[in-house]
């Protein structure tokens, strides 16, 4: 009989890697607030289309950040 479920205790440290996670397997509701940091966001990954109206205010921008 094949294994269909493995609980957290059955996984060794570092046994689940990015290569083993299918695209789309992790969705926004499963990501804890504050867990995605600036260092984890790829360059040019945040576009104007992804930023909500009013989400960025002048005090949040560095000098020369808008060209």
WOBELHU-V403447 format. One record per helix or strand. SS is the DSSP state (2 for helix, 1 for strand). FROM is the first residue (numbers start at 0). TO is the last residue. If there is no record, write none. Layout:
# WOBELHU-V403447
ss=SS from=FROM to=TO
ss=SS from=FROM to=TO
This chain:
# WOBELHU-V403447
ss=2 from=7 to=9
ss=2 from=17 to=19
ss=2 from=27 to=29
ss=2 from=37 to=39
ss=2 from=47 to=49
ss=2 from=57 to=59
